[in-house]
Amino acid sequence: MTTPEHADLIVLHIGGADRPGVAARLMRIIAEEKAELIDIGQSVLHGYLMLSAIVNMPQNSRALRRVLFEASELGLRFEVSPFRAAAPGARQPDAPALCVTVLGPLADGVAAARITGSMAEQAMNIREIRSLSDRELSGLELIADLAPGRRLTDTELSTLRGAFLRMGVELGVDLAVQKDDMFRRTKRLVCMDVDSTFVKGEFIDELAELAGCKEKVAEITARAMRGELDFKQALAERVKLLEGLSLERAMTLMDKVELTPGADRFVEALRGLGFRIGLVSGGFTVFVDELKRRYGLDFAFANELEIRDGKLTGRVRGTVVDGERKAQILKDMAQVYNCRLEQTVAIGDGANDIYMLQTAGLGIAFRAKPKLQEVADMSLNHNERLDTLLYLMGLSARDLRGE
């Protein structure tokens, strides 16, 4: 390949209304005139084409004149400039990059200005901006290179995420930071919590209302989700209060279960892309298994209520699905479906999900308690729809329409 210092290296910029065949005409001229294509990039924004190419142009070549003629014929703007050295901040082949995702109201430019300004202050060079939203501007993906020679440690990346999270709170948007590597785009397995994540509310609180002990159970639940109580102990105390409740009456909760907004679309979209999706819950199999059946999920794990003579005994059977068990299930499912942990996603909202999110390649805290947000790779606080997480996973509105 020709070096950037070659005297005949030039940069071509072509812009205007997009139409089929623009790149094809440029390539044909380069081939016919024996020029050398060093690099090329193209994007189309709402029908407006922006194409740039670095070309090594032979002496006395007619290529430039022919490109100018073709551009004029197509009604396109054409510019040319010399390229003798790499531009300041140009990306090196092995330079680390970050993906910053912004979700929320962006049309007024206030949040975008603050975020891009902060990135510039940290010598992060934005080389690609992609709109994730469909109509009004509500989602952006910014791919940025770090300063030359800089590589973030896990601790530094965590600190950076925390700073962006706080900025997002101030601006009223959701901000996520992740490494822009191959694993960001090759996720294959999703494990979700159930209560207050896949469905609205907590099943055990609804059971407690049927059993007439809602306030007592709710207090224990809140303390456990905040990490103030050992999960196994809290589970045992709550289930004991349900003793005597009939299974038939308990199952009436499935008639009025309410999914988190966007949960069905989230599952449908991921299934269409070939993902394996399952539920990993500190709740109960009688409900979680039914959710698995209804929505065509691949797996479901939860605690098994002991039932005798059609009534709850106030005890659970088998291994308790606590925080450590959730993390182990994620590892097991990754093996079952033959994917690496870097290709897994975990989603939850409470302290019981900490280990699972830390184990996954991408751990997402969904409208979560502070303890979980502290360890999550990214947090969603301002959006109430679960399908918004698709944007954090690198998908755009256009991707989801199958275009």
Secondary structure, 3 states (H helix, E strand, C coil): CCCCCCCCEEEEEEEEECCCCHHHHHHHHHHHCCCEEEEEEEEEECCEEEEEEEEECCCCCCHHHHHHHHHHHHCCEEEEEECCCCCCCCCCCCCCEEEEEEECCCCCCHHHHHHHHHHHHCCCEEEEEEECCCCCCCEEEEEEECCCCCCCCHHHHHHHHHHHHHHHHHHCCEEEEEECCHHHHCCCEEEECCECCCECCCHHHHHHHHHCCHHHHHHHHHHHHCCCCCHHHHHHHHHHCCCCCEHHHHHHHHHCCCECCCHHHHHHHHHHCCCEEEEEEEEEHHHHHHHHHHHCCCEEEEEEEEEECCEEEEEEECCCCCHHHHHHHHHHHHHHCCCCHHHEEEEECCHHHHHHHHHCCEEEEECCCHHHHCCCCEEECCCCCHHHHHHHCCCCHHHHCCC
